């Protein structure tokens, strides 16, 4: 039984380090008054998002992960992969919807396509 290879795309881990530093920096403020305790939730949420959010791709589907939840899109629903003006990867679905792929840049598209077991036309081997 062969295990399918999953290609994972995540945001830069410097975001997680920044969230940890912001959490430590917010501790004196939050401990000064009890009504300021929710200030700690902001760097905590950013840290969890940086750790969890991204895109996973394998031969069967794309998994778009966010802070809370995920969305699965099978490859047969994907009509086209491309980029938006900001350089982010976008998948156009059969129903016309365009979905931005979290943590995937336009330069990552060949690696994303390789997760399906296919190659891009004109790609050098």
N, C-alpha and C positions, 0 to 999 in steps of 0.2 A: 504494500500500500504506500503510495507516494504522497508526501505532504505538499500541498500547493504553496508556492512561494508568495509571500505577501510583501508588497512594497509599501513602506510607511513614510509619510511626509509629516513632519512636525515643525512648529515654529522654532525660531532660534531660542536656545536654552538660556541665553542672556536675559530674556524676559522673566524667566523663573528666578534667576539670581536677583534681578531688580525688584521683584515682588517680595522676596525674602528681606532684602535691605529696607524696603519701604515699610514692611511689617514691623521690623525692629525699630525703625525710626519713628513709627507711629505709637509705639508702646508708651513713651513718656506722656504724650498728649492724651491717649486713651485712659491712662491711669490717673490723670489729674482730676477728672470729673467722670462720674458714672455715665452721664448722658453722652459722653464722647466715645464710649466703647464701640459703637457701630462703625467708627472710623477704621477699626481693624478689619472690618469685612471687605473693604475695597482691595487692599493688597492681597488678602486671602483669596478673593474671587479671581483676581488677575493671575495669581500663582497657579490656581487650579486650572484655569483656562489655558495657560501656557503649557502646563504639563499634559493636559488631556486633548486639546483641540488639534485637529489635523485631518488628513485623508489617508485611508488604507485602501490599497487596490490589490486584487488578486485576479485569477482567471475567471471568476464568476461575477464579481461585483465591485462597486466602489462603496466604501463606508465613509461618510462625512461625519466627523465627530466634533461636537461642540462642548461647551461647559456642562450642559445638562442634556443628555440625549444624543442620539445619532440617527442618521438617515442612510438607508441602504438603497443603492441604485444599481440594478443589473445592467450589464454591458449591452444587452439587446435594446434597452431604452435609450442608450446614448447614440445620437446621430453624428455628432461632430465634437471634436476637441479643438479649442483655440485659446486665444488670449484676449483680454480686454485692454483698453487703453492704458491701464495702470500696470500691465505686465503680469497680471494674475491669470492662472489657468481657469478656463470656463468650459463646462460641458453643456452642449445644447441637446435637449432631450426630444424624443419623438413627438411629444405634445406641444413643442415650441418653447417650453420653459428653458431658461438659461440658469445654470447653477454654478456659482463660484466655488472652486475646490479649495478648501482651507489649506494654507501652508504650501500650496503647489504654485510654482512660478512657471512662466512660459518655457523657460529653459529646461524645466523638469519633465516636459511632455514626452520626450523619447523614453525616459525611464518609466513613466506612467504607462505608456503603451506596451513596453516590454513585460509588464506584469500580466498582460493578457496572453502572452506567448506569441505575439505577432511582432512584426517590425514595421517601421515607417517606410513608405516608398522613398527610394533615393537615399536612405540612411546608409552611411559607410559602415561596414562590418568591422 
